[in-house]
């Protein structure tokens, strides 16, 4: 079955010297350090990062709740924030999927359709941007550790984050990836899904926490903070010690030597 991530016609300036950073509302409100770490990582890779101050939400919560008019109103506020032809990088596969794959449909038949298509064509999830555009090569300076990986449902199906994150972790010679037996499964968060179906959501995250705990990893790595907060929050609730980190924060803590081999 072909995923949306398999079809990619995006173009980037050559060389790529500047990017916009869309931090997402969840990162901004709950884990702003992740956004700062992602910016630092991009800057260490040799690009100038531009942060539009008026950014808010991509519109996904309303969109996935079946409220296209409300989603369109929120998303429309973002469309004018990226006037230069630079890539738009996000530290979230979920929001990346929304902007890249659903903006065109959301604005179809409206006056905003051309700019929505343009924005969608420039959106990248952080890990895939580091790998596919910048071609970064990492030199690990951290201590030996083991990690488990969780890739959000949207990131796995709508972006190249799964392969890109595995590639980045694979470059770290002091890091061993432990594959948890629920790696491909949802964490149960799903935005409004966890609010509307708390018992189902709770059962899913319970299985996810058990799988991660039993694989013997020291750290849980993910590129989506919603998943990270859901998994580690449930672990804390049941008294299970679990150290969860966003990929950007984890990489930055490794005292990386970082080279860029631009691919596009």
MARRONU-998856 format. One record per residue: residue in three letters; x, y, z of N, C-alpha, C, O, CB in turn. Coordinates in steps of 0.1 Angstrom, whole numbers. Glycine has a CB too. Layout:
! MARRONU-998856
   rest     nc1     nc2     nc3    cac1    cac2    cac3     cc1     cc2     cc3     oc1     oc2     oc3    cbc1    cbc2    cbc3
    ALA       X       Y       Z       X       Y       Z       X       Y       Z       X       Y       Z       X       Y       Z
...
END
This chain:
! MARRONU-998856
   rest     nc1     nc2     nc3    cac1    cac2    cac3     cc1     cc2     cc3     oc1     oc2     oc3    cbc1    cbc2    cbc3
    UNK       9     -12       0       0       0       0       9      12       0      18      14       9     -10       0      12
    UNK       7      21      -9      15      33     -10      10      44       0      -2      47       0      14      39     -25
    UNK      19      49       7      16      60      17      18      73      10      24      74       0      24      59      30
    UNK      12      84      16      14      97      11      28     101      11      33     109       3       6     107      19
    UNK      36      95      20      50      99      21      58      94       9      69      99       7      56      93      34
    UNK      53      85       1      60      79     -10      60      89     -22      68      87     -31      54      66     -14
    UNK      51      98     -22      50     108     -33      55     121     -29      50     128     -21      35     109     -38
    UNK      67     125     -35      73     138     -31      78     145     -43      88     141     -49      84     135     -21
    UNK      72     157     -45      77     165     -57      82     179     -52      83     188     -60      65     167     -66
    UNK      86     180     -39      90     193     -34     104     197     -39     112     189     -43      91     192     -19
    UNK     105     210     -41     117     216     -45     123     225     -34     115     231     -27     115     224     -58
    UNK     136     226     -33     142     236     -24     152     244     -31     158     239     -40     148     228     -11
    UNK     155     256     -26     166     264     -32     179     257     -31     182     250     -21     166     278     -26
    UNK     188     259     -41     201     253     -40     212     264     -42     212     271     -52     203     243     -52
    UNK     220     266     -32     220     259     -19     209     264     -10     204     275     -11     234     260     -12
    UNK     206     255       0     195     259      10     202     266      22     209     260      30     188     246      15
    UNK     200     279      22     206     287      33     197     293      43     201     296      54     213     299      26
    UNK     184     293      40     174     299      49     162     290      50     158     284      40     170     313      45
    UNK     156     289      62     143     282      64     134     289      73     139     298      81     146     268      70
    UNK     121     287      72     111     291      82     110     280      92     111     268      88      98     295      75
    UNK     107     284     104     104     274     114      90     276     120      87     286     125     115     275     126
    UNK      82     266     118      68     266     124      68     256     135      69     244     134      58     261     113
    UNK      68     262     148      71     254     159      59     245     164      61     236     172      75     262     171
    UNK      47     248     160      34     241     163      29     247     177      37     251     185      36     226     164
    UNK      16     247     179      11     253     191      14     244     203      15     249     214      -4     254     189
    UNK      14     231     201      17     222     213      31     224     218      33     225     230      15     207     209
    UNK      41     225     209      54     228     213      55     242     220      62     243     230      64     227     201
    UNK      49     251     214      50     265     219      44     266     233      49     273     242      42     275     210
    UNK      33     259     236      26     260     249      31     251     259      30     254     271      11     258     247
    UNK      36     239     256      39     229     266      53     225     267      58     222     277      31     217     263
    UNK      60     225     255      74     221     256      83     230     247      89     226     237      76     206     251
    UNK      83     243     250      90     253     242     105     249     240     111     253     230      89     266     247
    UNK     111     243     249     125     239     248     128     230     236     139     231     230     130     232     261
    UNK     118     222     232     120     214     220     121     223     208     129     220     199     108     204     219
    UNK     113     233     207     114     242     196     128     249     196     134     250     185     103     253     197
    UNK     132     254     207     146     260     208     157     250     204     166     254     197     148     265     222
    UNK     155     238     208     165     228     204     165     225     189     176     223     183     163     215     212
    UNK     153     224     184     152     222     169     159     234     161     166     231     152     138     221     165
    UNK     156     246     166     163     257     160     178     257     161     185     259     151     158     271     166
    UNK     183     253     173     197     252     175     203     241     165     214     243     160     201     249     189
    UNK     196     230     164     201     220     155     202     224     141     212     221     134     192     207     156
    UNK     192     231     136     192     236     122     203     247     120     210     247     110     178     243     119
    UNK     205     255     130     216     265     129     230     258     129     239     263     122     215     275     141
    UNK     231     248     137     244     240     137     246     234     123     258     231     120     244     230     148
    UNK     235     231     116     236     225     103     239     236      92     240     232      80     224     217      99
    UNK     240     248      96     244     259      87     233     266      80     236     273      70     253     253      77
    UNK     221     266      85     210     274      79     206     285      88     207     284     100     199     265      75
    UNK     201     296      82     195     307      90     180     303      92     173     300      83     197     320      83
    UNK     176     305     105     162     301     108     154     313     111     158     322     118     162     292     121
    UNK     143     314     104     134     326     105     121     321     112     115     311     108     131     332      91
    UNK     117     328     122     105     324     130      94     335     129      95     345     135     109     322     145
    UNK      84     332     121      73     342     120      66     343     133      60     334     138      63     337     109
    UNK      66     355     138      61     358     152      45     355     153      40     353     164      64     372     156
    UNK      38     357     142      24     356     142      18     342     141       6     340     140      18     365     132
    UNK      27     332     140      22     318     138      14     313     150      17     317     162      34     309     135
    UNK       4     305     148      -3     299     159      -5     284     157       4     276     161     -18     306     160
    UNK     -16     280     151     -19     265     149     -21     262     135     -25     271     127     -31     262     157
    UNK     -18     250     131     -19     246     117     -34     243     113     -37     242     101     -11     233     114
    UNK     -43     242     123     -57     239     120     -61     225     121     -72     222     119     -60     244     107
    UNK     -51     216     125     -54     202     125     -65     198     135     -74     190     132     -42     194     128
    UNK     -65     203     147     -76     199     157     -90     200     152     -98     192     153     -74     206     170
    UNK     -93     212     146    -106     214     140    -108     205     128    -119     200     126    -108     229     136
    UNK     -98     204     120     -99     196     107    -103     181     110    -112     176     104     -86     197      99
    UNK     -96     175     119     -98     161     123    -110     159     131    -115     148     134     -86     155     130
    UNK    -116     171     136    -129     170     143    -141     172     134    -152     173     139    -129     180     155
    UNK    -138     173     121    -149     175     112    -155     189     111    -166     191     108    -160     166     115
    UNK    -146     199     114    -150     213     113    -141     220     103    -132     228     107    -148     219     128
    UNK    -144     218      90    -135     224      80    -135     239      80    -125     245      77    -139     219      67
    UNK    -147     245      83    -147     260      82    -138     266      93    -131     275      91    -162     265      84
    UNK    -139     260     105    -131     265     116    -116     262     113    -107     270     116    -135     258     129
    UNK    -113     250     108     -99     247     104     -94     257      94     -82     261      95     -98     232      99
    UNK    -102     260      84     -98     269      73     -95     283      79     -86     290      75    -109     270      63
    UNK    -103     287      88    -101     301      94     -88     301     102     -81     311     101    -112     304     104
    UNK     -84     290     109     -72     290     116     -60     289     106     -50     296     108     -71     278     126
    UNK     -61     280      97     -50     277      87     -48     290      79     -36     293      75     -54     265      78
    UNK     -58     297      75     -57     309      67     -47     319      74     -40     326      67     -70     315      64
    UNK     -47     320      87     -39     329      94     -24     326      92     -15     334      95     -42     330     109
    UNK     -21     313      88      -7     309      87      -2     312      72      10     313      70      -5     294      90
    UNK     -11     312      63      -7     312      49       2     324      45      11     322      36     -19     312      40
    UNK       0     335      51       8     347      47      21     349      54      28     359      53       0     359      49
    UNK      25     339      62      36     340      71      49     336      64      60     338      70      35     332      83
    UNK      48     331      52      60     325      45      62     330      31      62     323      21      59     309      45
    UNK      65     343      30      65     349      16      77     346       8      76     345      -4      65     364      18
    UNK      88     343      15     100     339       7     100     324       3      93     316      10     113     342      16
    UNK     107     320      -7     106     306     -13     114     296      -5     121     288     -11     110     306     -27
    UNK     114     298       8     123     289      17     115     277      22     103     278      23     129     297      29
    UNK     122     266      25     115     255      31     109     259      45     114     268      52     125     243      33
    UNK      98     252      49      91     254      61      93     241      70      88     231      66      76     258      60
    UNK     101     242      80     105     231      88      97     230     101      95     240     108     120     231      91
    UNK      92     218     104      84     216     116      89     205     125      94     195     119      69     213     113
    UNK      89     206     138      93     195     147      82     186     151      81     182     162     100     201     160
    UNK      74     183     141      62     175     143      57     168     130      54     175     120      50     183     149
    UNK      57     155     130      52     148     118      37     150     116      32     151     105      55     133     119
    UNK      30     151     127      15     153     126      11     166     120       3     166     110       9     152     140
    UNK      17     177     124      14     190     118      20     191     104      14     198      95      20     201     127
    UNK      31     185     102      37     184      88      27     178      79      25     183      68      50     177      88
    UNK      21     166      83      12     159      74       0     168      71      -5     168      60       7     147      81
    UNK      -5     175      81     -17     184      79     -14     195      69     -21     197      60     -21     191      93
    UNK      -3     202      70       0     213      61       4     208      47       0     214      37      12     221      67
    UNK      12     197      47      16     192      34       5     186      26       4     188      13      28     183      36
    UNK      -3     177      32     -12     169      25     -27     173      25     -35     169      17     -11     155      30
    UNK     -30     182      35     -44     185      36     -48     200      34     -59     203      32     -49     182      50
    UNK     -38     209      33     -41     223      30     -47     224      16     -56     232      15     -28     231      31
    UNK     -42     217       6     -47     219      -7     -62     215      -8     -70     222     -14     -39     210     -17
    UNK     -66     204      -1     -80     200      -1     -88     210       7     -99     214       3     -81     186       5
    UNK     -82     215      18     -90     224      27     -93     237      20    -104     243      22     -81     227      40
    UNK     -84     242      11     -86     255       5     -90     253     -10     -91     263     -17     -73     263       5
    UNK     -93     241     -14     -98     239     -28    -110     248     -32    -119     248     -24    -101     224     -30
    UNK    -109     254     -43    -120     263     -47    -121     276     -41    -131     283     -43    -132     255     -45
    UNK    -111     280     -33    -111     293     -26    -100     302     -33     -92     297     -40    -109     292     -11
    UNK    -101     315     -29     -91     324     -34     -77     321     -29     -67     325     -34     -95     338     -31
    UNK     -77     314     -17     -64     311     -11     -57     298     -16     -47     294     -11     -66     310       4
    UNK     -64     291     -26     -58     279     -30     -44     279     -35     -36     271     -32     -67     273     -41
    UNK     -40     290     -44     -27     290     -49     -16     291     -38      -6     284     -38     -25     301     -58
    UNK     -18     300     -28      -8     301     -17      -8     289      -8       2     286      -3     -11     314      -9
    UNK     -20     283      -7     -20     270       1     -12     259      -5      -5     252       2     -35     266       3
    UNK     -13     258     -19      -5     248     -26      10     251     -25      18     242     -23      -9     248     -40
    UNK      13     264     -25      27     268     -24      33     265     -11      44     259      -9      29     283     -27
    UNK      25     268       0      30     265      13      31     250      15      41     246      20      20     271      24
    UNK      21     243      11      22     228      12      34     222       6      40     212      10       9     222       7
    UNK      38     228      -6      49     222     -13      63     225      -7      73     220     -11      49     228     -27
    UNK      63     233       4      76     237      10      77     231      24      86     235      31      77     252      10
    UNK      68     223      29      67     219      43      75     206      44      74     196      37      53     216      47
    UNK      84     206      55      92     194      58      92     191      73      92     200      81     107     197      54
    UNK      91     179      76      93     174      90     108     175      93     117     172      84      88     160      93
    UNK     112     178     105     126     181     109     136     170     105     146     173      98     127     184     124
    UNK     133     158     109     143     147     106     145     145      91     156     143      86     138     134     113
    UNK     134     145      83     135     143      69     142     155      62     149     153      52     122     141      62
    UNK     141     167      68     148     178      62     163     177      65     171     179      56     143     191      68
    UNK     167     173      77     181     171      80     187     160      71     199     162      67     182     167      95
    UNK     180     149      68     185     138      60     184     141      45     194     140      38     178     125      64
    UNK     172     144      41     169     145      26     174     158      20     177     158       8     155     143      24
    UNK     174     169      27     178     182      21     192     185      25     201     188      16     168     193      26
    UNK     195     185      38     208     189      42     219     178      42     231     181      42     208     195      56
    UNK     214     166      42     223     154      42     233     154      53     245     152      51     231     155      29
    UNK     228     157      65     237     158      77     244     145      80     238     134      79     230     164      89
    UNK     257     146      84     264     135      90     268     138     104     274     148     107     277     132      81
    UNK     265     129     113     267     131     127     279     123     133     281     112     129     254     127     135
    UNK     286     130     142     297     124     149     293     124     164     293     134     170     310     131     147
    UNK     290     112     169     284     111     182     295     114     193     306     108     193     279      97     185
    UNK     291     123     202     300     126     213     294     123     227     299     128     237     303     141     213
    UNK     283     115     227     276     112     240     280      98     245     286      91     238     261     113     238
    UNK     275      95     257     278      82     263     270      71     257     260      74     250     276      83     278
    UNK     273      59     259     266      48     254     252      47     260     250      49     272     273      34     256
    UNK     242      45     251     228      44     256     220      36     247     224      33     235     222      58     258
    UNK     208      32     251     199      25     243     186      33     242     182      39     251     196      10     248
    UNK     180      32     230     168      40     228     157      32     221     160      22     214     171      53     219
    UNK     144      36     224     133      30     217     127      42     209     127      53     213     122      24     227
    UNK     121      38     197     116      49     188     101      47     187      95      36     185     122      47     174
    UNK      94      59     188      80      59     185      78      70     175      81      82     177      71      62     198
    UNK      72      66     163      69      75     153      54      77     152      47      67     150      75      71     139
    UNK      49      89     153      34      91     153      28      86     140      34      84     130      31     106     154
    UNK      15      83     141       7      77     130       8      86     118      11      81     107      -8      76     134
    UNK       6      99     120       7     109     108      21     109     103      23     109      90       3     123     113
    UNK      31     110     111      45     110     107      49      98      99      56      98      88      55     112     118
    UNK      44      86     103      47      73      97      41      72      83      47      67      74      43      62     106
    UNK      29      78      82      21      76      69      21      88      60      19      86      48       7      73      73
    UNK      25     100      65      24     111      57      37     119      55      38     129      48      14     121      63
    UNK      48     114      61      61     120      59      71     109      59      68      97      60      64     130      71
    UNK      84     113      56      95     103      56     102     102      69     114      99      70     105     107      45
    UNK      95     106      80     102     107      93     107      94      99     117      94     105      92     113     103
    UNK     100      83      96     104      70     102     118      66      97     127      64     104      94      59      98
    UNK     120      66      83     133      63      78     143      73      81     155      70      84     131      61      62
    UNK     139      86      81     149      96      84     154      96      98     166      97     101     143     110      81
    UNK     145      93     108     149      92     122     158      80     124     168      81     131     137      92     131
    UNK     154      69     118     163      57     119     176      60     114     187      55     119     156      45     112
    UNK     177      67     103     190      71      96     198      79     106     210      76     107     188      78      83
    UNK     192      89     112     200      98     121     205      90     133     216      91     137     191     110     125
    UNK     196      82     139     200      74     151     211      64     147     220      61     155     188      67     157
    UNK     210      59     135     220      49     130     234      55     128     244      48     128     215      43     117
    UNK     235      68     127     248      75     126     255      76     140     267      80     140     246      88     120
    UNK     248      74     150     253      76     164     259      63     169     252      54     172     243      82     174
    UNK     272      62     169     279      49     172     278      45     187     281      34     190     293      49     168
    UNK     273      54     195     272      50     209     257      48     213     253      47     225     278      61     218
    UNK     248      48     203     234      47     205     229      34     199     232      31     187     226      59     199
    UNK     222      25     206     217      13     202     201      14     202     195      17     212     221       1     210
    UNK     195      11     190     181      11     189     175      -2     193     178     -12     187     177      15     174
    UNK     166      -1     203     158     -13     207     144     -12     201     137      -2     203     157     -14     223
    UNK     140     -22     194     128     -22     187     117     -27     196     117     -39     199     128     -30     173
    UNK     108     -19     200      96     -23     208      86     -30     200      84     -26     188      90     -11     216
    UNK      79     -40     205      70     -48     197      57     -41     193      49     -46     186      67     -61     204
    UNK      55     -28     198      43     -20     193      48      -8     186      41       2     186      35     -16     206
    UNK      60      -9     179      66       3     173      57       9     163      56      21     162      79      -1     167
    UNK      50       1     155      41       7     144      27      11     149      20      16     140      40      -3     133
    UNK      24       9     161      11      12     166      10      26     172      19      32     177       7       1     176
    UNK      -3      31     172      -6      44     178      -4      44     193      -4      34     199     -21      47     175
    UNK      -1      56     198       1      58     212     -12      60     219     -13      60     231      11      69     215
    UNK     -23      63     211     -36      65     217     -40      79     219     -51      83     223     -37      59     230
    UNK     -31      88     215     -34     103     217     -44     108     207     -55     110     210     -21     111     217
    UNK     -39     109     194     -48     113     183     -55     126     185     -66     127     180     -57     102     181
    UNK     -50     135     193     -57     148     195     -70     146     202     -71     141     213     -58     155     182
    UNK     -81     150     195     -94     149     200     -99     135     203    -108     133     210    -104     156     192
    UNK     -92     125     196     -96     111     198     -95     107     213    -104     100     218     -88     102     190
    UNK     -84     112     219     -82     108     233     -92     114     243     -95     109     254     -68     112     238
    UNK     -98     126     238    -108     133     246    -122     126     244    -129     124     254    -109     147     242
    UNK    -125     122     232    -138     117     229    -139     102     232    -150      97     235    -141     118     214
    UNK    -128      95     232    -128      80     235    -117      77     245    -107      70     242    -125      72     222
    UNK    -118      82     257    -108      80     267    -105      66     271     -93      63     274    -111      88     280
    UNK    -115      57     271    -112      44     275    -104      36     265     -95      29     268    -125      36     278
    UNK    -107      38     252    -100      32     241     -86      38     241     -76      31     240    -107      34     227
    UNK     -85      51     242     -72      58     242     -63      52     253     -51      50     252     -73      73     243
    UNK     -69      51     265     -62      46     277     -56      32     275     -45      29     279     -70      47     289
    UNK     -65      24     268     -60      10     266     -48       9     256     -39       1     258     -71       2     260
    UNK     -49      18     246     -38      18     236     -25      23     242     -15      17     240     -42      27     224
    UNK     -26      34     250     -13      39     256      -8      29     267       4      29     269     -15      53     262
    UNK     -17      22     273     -12      12     283      -4       1     276       7      -3     281     -24       6     290
    UNK      -8      -3     265      -1     -13     257      12      -8     252      23     -15     252      -9     -19     245
    UNK      12       5     248      24      11     243      35      13     253      46      10     251      21      25     237
    UNK      31      17     265      40      19     276      46       5     280      58       5     283      33      26     288
    UNK      38      -5     281      43     -18     284      53     -23     274      63     -29     278      31     -28     285
    UNK      50     -21     261      60     -25     251      73     -18     252      84     -24     251      54     -23     237
    UNK      73      -5     254      85       3     255      93      -1     268     105      -2     267      82      18     255
    UNK      86      -3     279      92      -6     291      99     -20     290     110     -22     295      82      -7     303
    UNK      93     -29     283      98     -43     283     110     -44     273     117     -55     273      87     -52     279
    UNK     112     -35     264     123     -36     254     136     -32     260     147     -35     253     120     -28     242
    UNK     137     -26     272     149     -24     278     157     -11     274     169     -10     276     158     -35     276
    UNK     150      -2     268     156      10     263     158      20     275     149      21     284     149      17     252
    UNK     168      28     274     170      39     284     162      51     281     157      58     291     185      43     285
    UNK     160      54     268     153      66     264     143      63     253     145      55     244     163      77     259
    UNK     131      70     254     121      69     244     123      82     235     124      93     239     107      69     249
    UNK     125      79     222     127      90     212     115      91     203     110      81     198     140      88     204
    UNK     110     103     201      99     106     191     101     119     185     108     128     191      86     104     198
    UNK      95     121     174      95     134     167      82     142     169      80     153     163      98     133     153
    UNK      73     137     178      60     143     180      58     145     195      57     135     202      48     136     174
    UNK      57     157     200      55     160     214      42     155     220      41     152     232      58     174     217
    UNK      31     155     212      19     150     217      20     136     221      15     132     231       8     152     206
    UNK      26     128     212      28     114     216      37     113     228      35     105     237      34     106     204
    UNK      48     120     228      57     120     239      50     123     253      53     116     263      69     129     237
    UNK      42     133     253      36     137     265      25     127     269      23     124     281      29     151     264
    UNK      19     121     260       9     111     263      15      98     268      10      93     279       1     107     250
    UNK      26      93     262      32      81     267      39      83     280      37      75     289      43      77     256
    UNK      47      93     282      54      96     294      44      99     305      47      96     317      65     106     293
    UNK      33     106     302      23     110     312      16      97     317      14      96     330      13     119     306
    UNK      13      88     309       7      75     314      17      67     322      14      62     332       2      67     302
    UNK      30      67     317      40      60     324      41      65     339      42      58     348      53      60     317
    UNK      41      78     340      43      85     353      30      81     362      32      79     374      44     100     351
    UNK      19      81     356       6      78     363       6      64     369       1      63     380      -6      80     354
    UNK      12      55     362      12      41     367      25      38     375      28      26     379      10      31     356
    UNK      34      48     377      46      46     384      57      39     377      66      33     383      43      38     396
    UNK      57      41     364      68      35     355      77      46     351      74      55     344      61      28     342
    UNK      90      44     354     100      54     351     103      53     336     106      43     330     113      52     359
    UNK     101      65     329     103      65     314     109      79     311     102      89     313      90      62     307
    UNK     120      79     304     126      91     300     123      94     285     129      87     277     142      91     302
    UNK     114     103     282     111     106     269     117     119     264     118     129     271      96     107     268
    UNK     122     118     251     129     130     246     124     132     231     123     122     224     144     129     247
    UNK     122     144     227     121     147     213     134     145     206     145     147     212     115     162     211
    UNK     134     141     194     146     138     186     155     150     186     168     148     188     143     134     172
    UNK     150     162     184     159     174     184     167     175     197     179     178     196     150     186     181
    UNK     160     174     208     167     175     221     177     164     223     188     167     228     156     175     232
    UNK     173     152     219     183     141     221     195     143     213     206     141     218     176     128     217
    UNK     194     147     200     205     149     192     214     160     197     226     159     197     201     152     177
    UNK     208     171     201     216     182     206     224     178     219     235     183     221     206     194     209
    UNK     218     170     227     225     165     239     237     156     236     245     153     245     215     159     248
    UNK     238     151     224     248     141     221     262     148     219     272     141     215     245     133     210
    UNK     263     161     220     275     169     217     280     165     204     292     161     202     286     165     228
    UNK     272     167     194     274     162     180     285     170     173     286     182     174     262     163     172
    UNK     293     163     166     301     169     155     292     167     143     287     156     141     315     162     153
    UNK     289     178     136     279     177     125     284     183     113     289     194     112     266     185     130
    UNK     283     175     102     287     180      89     275     180      80     266     172      82     298     171      83
    UNK     275     189      70     264     190      61     269     186      47     278     192      42     258     204      61
    UNK     262     177      41     264     173      27     252     175      19     243     166      17     269     158      26
    UNK     250     188      15     238     192       8     234     183      -3     242     180     -12     239     207       4
    UNK     221     178      -3     216     169     -13     208     176     -24     206     171     -35     209     158      -8
    UNK     203     188     -20     194     195     -30     197     210     -30     190     217     -37     179     193     -26
END
